[in-house]
């Protein structure tokens, strides 16, 4: 099994447990939304028994390898192991995957598809003890440091991480006496189309539209915002 799927399952259990709901025994309809990076575990272990895996499931072992590494298994495994009966949706939108999962979970709650939802993501790219070869023009930093929003920012680094949040409608959380860490007032998702320098680069106009839409949905005055958190790769 891809370590990402195991760690995501462990974190999904812990998130529900910390929220005060026993995983596998809650009578509430719970959804799970999440995404993972490419399975490097599968790529690194594709040769076994002196044979090259050719993409055909010809044995029970190959079937197990397939089921433990395909992205679709990420959330359905959690739903199966923890007996979650709400939507179990795997999604991927590159660097924004975890937040898009949160947005999707919010929409599911608002649409009445579930009473509670857990959402997040995982990315495990293997050992971080090995270096890399810097190549001009690519996203990796030339000196091993990521300097977001800095004049010296010349690239990013790869890392490992996992995280999930448990979400409920505010009125339900208050009624159930849940510990509330934060309230999501609004969220929005869009895309830049082709108005950017490459398919993986963001545009100022597209980001501005998404921010405006989120503020509009939240029905807040932008002047009241006192803290901003961003995704900054130094690229």
N, C-alpha and C positions, 0 to 999 in steps of 0.2 A: 504493500500500500504506500502511495505517495505520502511522505511525512506531513505534507500540508493538510491532507484530509484527516489524519489522526489528530494533529494539533488543533485544527478547526473544531473537531468534535469535542475535544477536551475543553476548549474555551467556551463552546456553546453550552456545555453542561455547567461550567463554572458561572457563566453569566446568569443563567436562570436561577442557579442556587443562590447567588449573591442578591438576586432580585427578590428572593423569598419564596420561590416556587420550586417544588421538588421536581426535577426533570423526570419525565416518564409517568408522573402520577397526577399532574394538574388536570382539573376538569375544564379548563379554559381552552378554546381553540387557539393554538399558537402556530404562527408562521415562521419560516426561516429563509432569509435572503442572504446570499453571499457569493464571493468569487475568489479565485486563486490564480496564481501565476502558472506558467507552463510547467509541466511535471518534468523537471530535470532528473528526478529519481528514475522515471521511466526511460529517459534517454540514456542514462548512465548504466542501466541494468537491462538493456534490450538484448544483449547477447548472453545466453546461458545454455548450459548443457551442450556446449560446443556447436550450437546451432544459432543462426540469426533469426530472430522473430520477424516473420514476413508479413505481419498484419492480419493473419488468419487465425482464429481461435480454434486450434486443432486438439487442445488438451484442456483438462480442468485447471492446470497451472496457468496456462495462457489466459484462460477465462478469468481467473482470479487476478492476474496482473492487469488485465484490461479493466475489470470492474473497480480495482483499487486506484486507478490512475486517470480514468476519463473524468473531465471536469464536472459532468452532470451528476456524478456520484457524490459530490461535495455536500450538497444540501439534502439530497434524498437520504443519504446515510444518516445524517443527523436526525431527520424526521423519523426514520425507522428505529434507530437506537433509543431515542428519547420519547418516542410515541407522540410526535407532534402532528396534529391533524389539519393544520392550516396549510397555506401554500408553501411549497418548498421549491424555491427558484434559484437556480445558479445563473449568474449574469457576469459579463465581463465588458468593461469599458476602459481598459488600460489603467492609467494612474488614478482615475476617478472611481474605480470599481466599488470600493467600500462605501463611499458617500452616495453613489447611485443606488446601492443596495439599501441604504438608510432611507433615501427618498422613496424608493419603491415600496419599502415596508410601511412607510407613513401613508402612502396612497392606499395600500391594502387595508390598513386600519380605518381610514376615512371612508372607504367603500364598503366596510362591514364584512370583508372576507375573513377576518380573524379578530380575536379579542386582544391578542398580544402578539408581538413579533420580535424576533432577534435578527440583527443584521450586522454585517461586517465583512471582513476579508482576511486572507492570509497570503503571505508570500515568503516562501523559503527557497532560496536559490543555492543552498548548500554551504560549504565551508567558507568562512570569511578570513581564513588564515593565508589564502593564496592571493597573490597580486594579480595585476592585469597589465596588458600592453596598451599604452596610451596611443591613440591615433588621432591626428589633427582632424577636426571637423566633426568628430563623434561626441556623444554626450558624457563620456567618462572624464573625470577631472585629471589634469596632467600631474598633480602632486598629491593625490589621495585625500584632498579636503573639499568639502562642499560649502561654498560661501554664498548662500542665498541673499539676493538683493544687495550685493556688494560689487563694487567696481572691479574687484579682482575675481569675481565669480567666473570660472571657466569650465565648469562641468559638475557632474553629480557622482554619486557612489551607489552601488547596489547594497541592499541590506535585507535582513530577515525580520518578519514581524507578523503578529496576528492580533485581531481585536474585534469584539462584538459588543453591541449595546442592546438592551432589552427595552422595547417601546410599547406604550399603551396610550390610549386617548387620555388626556389630562383629567377629565371628569371621572373616568374609571379608576385611574391611579389614586386620585384623592379619595374616592368612595371606598376603595379597597385598603386604604391606609399604607400605600406603598411609599418607600423612601424615594423621593424625586430628586435626581441629581441635576437635571436641566430640563427646560421646556423648548421644544422645536416649534417656533412660531410660523415658519414657512420654509419651503424649499422649491427649487426649480432646476430643470435640466434642459440643456439645448446643445447645439453643435454649431461650429463656425461655417460649415459648408466648405467652399474652396477659397475663402477670403483669408488665407494664411500662407506662410512661406513653404510649409510642407504638411502632409496629412497628420503628423504627430505634434505639430506646433500649435499653440493657442493664439487667438487674436484678441486684441483689446476690445473691439466692438462686440464680439461674441460673449466675452466674459462680462462686459458691462450689461448686456441684455439679460444674462442669467441672474446677475446681482439685482438688477431692477425688478425682474419678475419675482424673485424671492422676497424682496422688500415689499412689493405690491401685495403678494399673497399674505405676508405676515401683517400687513396693514400697520406699518411702523414708519415713523419719521426718521430718515437717514441721519439726521442731526443728533438723534439720541443714541447712536451706536458709539460705544466707547472702547471696544476691543475687536480686533480683526485677526483671524487666523487664516493662513494661506498655505497652499502647496507650492513650495519654492525649491527648485532643483539646482539653481545656480547655472543653468544652461543658457 
